[in-house]
Amino acid sequence: MSQTGSNDSRPTWWFSEYTPVGTDLSSPAAVASYDRNQGTDQAADDALLDRLGVREGTCMVDLGCGTGSLIVQAARRKAEAHGVDVSEEMLTHAQGRARRVGVTPHWHRAGFLDYVHRAAPADVVTTKSALHQLPDFWKQQALLNAAAMLRPGGTLYIWDVMFSFDPADTEDHLQRWIDSASRPQGEGFTRADFEAHVREEFSTYTWVLEGMIERTGMEIISRSFPRSTHGEFLCRKRLPTARA
Ligand SMILES: C[S@@+](CC[C@H](N)C(=O)[O-])C[C@H]1O[C@@H](n2cnc3c(N)ncnc32)[C@H](O)[C@@H]1O
């Protein structure tokens, strides 16, 4: 596992991304139960990789890769797969998953803000259920970093808890989400987990994310908000414009 992040050269006001906020996902118990709680699904991972055109030789980076399900599936396709996460426990679990299926993705203990992509420019960058760990100001920096590691024409895919409801209806939408998604302890994420997400993590409005993505020089190819609390953006890094 490489340490490809470094906050050492950053100003002292730089965001500290190695102490994630909200629900604790990095204890050994939380990591062990994460896939069950999250509903990690190999078929869904494969369907996403198909959509993103990940195949042999594709250079793919997954930011906030967690237990590594998506990036391990990418490696099984012989993609050049890079899993990036700030949590050593998550990365250790992800390495075990990779070992069990005989693949060797590149693992990086690094964050959205300080990951330095030293390999060839990426064809695809993904981030699922992780960008909300950063406050909005820092999400913009994270998106700039993601754009910088992509080749022109490369793809950025974002899935996260994000809010597309009318802000005046916030309480209704958030309460409905928490009520329907909460599970008893031991059977999934609990009411307390979702409440902590809303209270302490930094999920934001879809239109805020949209404005940030546009400021990275990427083009939004499609957006989908299947629930008022969840959604995705599929983006492409613009090709350089030809000079006359
Ligand atoms: C909810 S999990 C999502 C994991 C995986 N992407 C998935 O879809 O199952 C969020 C992950 O983001 C990681 N994380 C939190 N802050 C981060 C940061 N600043 N940079 C990179 N990863 C971060 C956490 O350690 C955790 O593994």
The ligand as an ORCA input file, in Angstrom:
! r2SCAN-3c Opt
* xyz 0 1
  C     -19.479      5.331      2.967
  S     -17.869      4.750      2.556
  C     -18.041      4.426      0.805
  C     -17.133      3.332      0.359
  C     -17.289      2.873     -1.078
  N     -16.994      3.924     -2.024
  C     -18.677      2.354     -1.330
  O     -19.361      2.842     -2.223
  O     -19.083      1.415     -0.645
  C     -16.914      6.257      2.565
  C     -15.424      6.009      2.453
  O     -14.768      7.255      2.230
  C     -13.573      7.251      2.985
  N     -13.178      8.659      3.169
  C     -13.619      9.546      4.091
  N     -13.033     10.744      3.894
  C     -12.213     10.605      2.827
  C     -11.331     11.486      2.139
  N     -11.198     12.760      2.489
  N     -10.639     11.003      1.081
  C     -10.773      9.707      0.701
  N     -11.577      8.828      1.322
  C     -12.295      9.273      2.366
  C     -13.917      6.489      4.251
  O     -12.751      6.004      4.890
  C     -14.801      5.385      3.690
  O     -14.042      4.271      3.327
*
